[in-house]
Amino acid sequence: MPLEAWFTAAIVVGMLSVLTLTRAAPDLVFFGAVVLLLLTGIISPGEAFAGLSNQGVITVAALYIVVAGLRETGGIQWIVNRLLGRPKNLMRAQVRLTGPVAIMSAFLNNTPVVGMLIPAVSEWARKFQLPVSRLMMPLSFAAILGGTVTVIGTSTNLVVNGLLLEQTGDGLGLFDIAWVGVPVAVAGLAFMILCNRWLFVDRKPAISEIDDPREYTLEMIVEAGGPLVGQTIEAAGLRHLPGGFLMELDRDGTLIPAVSPQEVLRAGDRLIFVGVVESMADLQRIRGLTPATHQVFKLDGRRSDRALLEVVVSNTCPVVGMTIRDGKFRNRYNAVVIAAARNGQRLRGKLGDVVLRPGDTLLVEAGPSFMAQNRNRRDFFLMSQVQDSVAPRHDRALVAVGILAAMVGSATLGLLSMLEAALAAAGLMVLTGCVSMFSARSSLDWSVLLTIAAAFGVAAAMENTGLAQSIALTLTGLAGTDPWVNLLMVYLVTALFTSLITNNAAAVLMFPIAFAVAADLGVSLLPFAVIIMFAASASFATPFGYQTNLMVYGPGGYRFSDYLRAGIPMTVVTGALALLLVPMVWGW
């Protein structure tokens, strides 16, 4: 190999070592590798940054905005309630999640399926106190497994089928690979569910590591004519609150402490909750609950343009010593107090009657100008915005779900490409008011997008220097003349490349090698083409081997080694079954 190939190999090994042994951000590691390859002239500027204009990367970016629209309208909650339900334990939760995801991924692009469900699964896990790290990776793996069932299940399958058509003039039908894909998907799902204790690590969320979290007292009212009227506390989802609980119920002036989960809600019921700020923010998104203080409806602008902020009352604040009502907090600050916390004490009575003291922490609803107007004033010691605390626009929920359905339908029927459908859906989410321009911009996860984009630069370096082809030819040369051993070698090399570069790049790189191997042996190309589909699509062992793995990397709180722990056994199980079945379905 030339010197450039050895240098590229050193860069790739170093990059993988850093990702495996440290907690360095993947986007910084990848971009650092790309910069080194660019400075040494191994790749051109166009190749280094080609990923930023790649259709897949742009599609993922557009889908973040689509998902933001679903989240801000409450459409995510609708999907959770219809699809995921109320599991009794972790195993049932994984079954309820992975089965539908695999089925959807057989006919839909994996990226929108996973992108749509990431925030839904996060909220679902918080609500039922499930470890999100043991749901996010199964979500990605289930989407990957479902994609192996049909030719349209993944873009890799379509790429290989296109190459097969060019070489032989005869491609595969929509369900031809299902003879292998269905058994592989079922076996992979079963293995993942039964062995989840050993495959997936339990990364505890930060809130569980806090011994004495700050507890707020919050009052909410059951909205007349809303969907919660007539439901029990448990059926309404108000029993299992992450970091919070329903302390008491005030019904027409009568207090009901220790509320039974079977208590039926009535219009006008005043519910008093105690919990951490994340739990209080979650309650604001439940349709049919409104803040007990009607002051929020007197603020300027729409609720969907506001957010929740935590503020600490200073000793020089002019409302100290007054009740929230008498201090006219709304008129003074153009903000409304939603909840209050005081050194772990349970605040009794109505929120408006709470007498403010220095050091009290208030959860307030305010517009975007609140921070700028009060940052330099001495009324508050500290101010910070609560993440994802925008009140949903429930009146736009059906619009958002309709846009999602139109996006999926138009892409599935071939009316629009996945890129066109995603961009159109993102634009409609903004134009119809399902998501604001500010929220659309802030919804983009640049860490994931930059990591995917930079991976294209690394793949280009491996191809330009001949490193990838040298590795492939060396390994396949060890297989001799046995067709099955050559098939095994093609699978292993493709799986290796998919783990190091992108799945599509690995498939395109391996196809001509497989064609040459089949020609030398005098056997059919079809088994080799199909095994490339499975090896390139079923990539579990690294976060950057498949873009859905990258998408769940951050939300699941994973480390690089977590993918090795779960992905290598998954690759062995699914690969062994595919290698057994492919020659039986498509003879030599």
Steps between C-alpha positions, in 0.01 A plus 500: 500500500620857437602728786168687481311177564709423811446854628123466443503167684678665793242782505209253498655284775574809709146630451346170605731479802400846621131422458535167678718603794379853572181702515613740230217644288465293179450806279828657621690172455367449148561856393848490648575194285356670191712813558818289526413314179427832328825665612705205374332518160347152520156646440398819325290774665203383293538144628560614858173690518291307246300353787354842581321497164413132511130428457496268802644765731259766375211255539595432862517876566154553352362215709617669820268790413215261420546333838512842670160577347360174636646570843377859526144411399469197727503267199778300665272424794230384259746261335621372838149429625394322180818307429688441825229480765567429868756220549523318835874432481807566288474183290141576403602854419772376267255262330241774452766728356708272277222304330314796343829674418628196308175475303500869411867490400433222249304747288624842613841660509661419835608857566153661530371207704779535758503880481129513570517262796811626684318779689196276546706222656686752722171632636358147531804383697476796739130448552527133592843527665672274247874526428516688171841346420332159477243627252690729261744241367221238457308769309786540253570126476132421436491755217814343350355148524171607343690657211640160400155361418435682169705650221367847588571450873833684484678721251782242500267231366394733219862587416606135478191406301582781257856369461361151444275629224794671330713185504243230423196683366286324759431632849307387806129545566360689798463194726766270350740548791220442753581126488813589693401839641199382701685218683797731564275778633302263725816334632669836557201643687461188714870494587495870582197470732604180677860611555433868566643475853844415361491694174388845611652705780293703743619860479331680787355844420655789689186559706527158666845585629379802698437414864287803587346650187314830518126427525239736362136521597276539195125541458318388186129495415316233303363680196122481445425308181857375485612142439584436869144546630360159595839330503664351807825645634688196370335498157577871462870429550521706820614220727844420356678835490880510467625677811156613612163391641143616554490620861131582533181585313282801576141438387259785565693600813530143635858370523562135409852400621676178393294492179412149384616410146140394431358842589295632205584854391230765469497835324642773723697265725803681641802266506800581720824341384841487667813423301813607320503754222506244216182343637334840530590576138353166388168585666475817291493282186210275604187580305205570728705655783536875534687706763282585800593865457314655209762772485684300230219576258537874563861521386581649162544264206434128461593242765692308234740797473582495871714272715548407864784658697637442848571820695636542854349791693762740641480690829462827305208379290210747544242221546677337798263486798193517274284223362540421132155645442549821700844557349335508153777284361343478153457875458848573635699244295261393220545146630287261704609280791404138422660327800718578802767322705641591841788298652318168462187619682155401377316824435134480601206703380445672168805615309381861487493510883867398539700778672831532319828482692860553389640179354164369378529334160214576261404323181364773275347506154627792296567619149838507328573856620488417873864391526631805316291745704589356842855371454662812648236576762550417867155347545624143438822323592484248217297436187509194272265367234356150537580288197208386279248691709290663228129440555361283216256639245251215525277664241771428242562136603285347223660734247847384603403132489339559158821659369698199628259258332520695173881494515513125555230429241653714226844344553362145513294540180794657321324833445793677665850394597569466872696827488220688325235356731698588814575856384137556402380367837748718691384806306132420564567458872630857511240651265205344685628619839572151634852615585648849529804612302702522822406148606566369149855636510569381854364150426795415272743263670823624346709236676325219316488687168869591506603147596307350210639762260859449613471123455477555124841671504661206681339256256634701205853480643477121532387473139746756356806338656399146408494401867149358484562299185833364630332374817215344305718321244738372768224351710301348214822356360526284812171325428623261229253343255216406734193716409362499855832604652522781243145600588598509868804712420296746291254530790775560757682759289176682415400501868845633592482780244145587604624541857783728388339700221140546384282204407437626145871562442582152630244340268619693193861412582435128552270434203773501229717281724213254546436507125863410434495221762181347354645516148825333608310220672250463215199532731192723514543863606159506671598345837793741526281802417241402760761435769644847435150643559478328838858573608477868406147556635526300824769714661481492878857511630583874476299822532610629159446175307136596450348844535219386732770380741643851494159655553446314830863544618433824691139442617601161641805638680715228346873450471675348200566178694125453559455436128778241499341323796157469340588523132758221468266226635216637284726491194604141575142376544350674197806439282516127576132458412533702180807300391308178563185602312632696201662202320186294570272760339733602215714209385853526368 
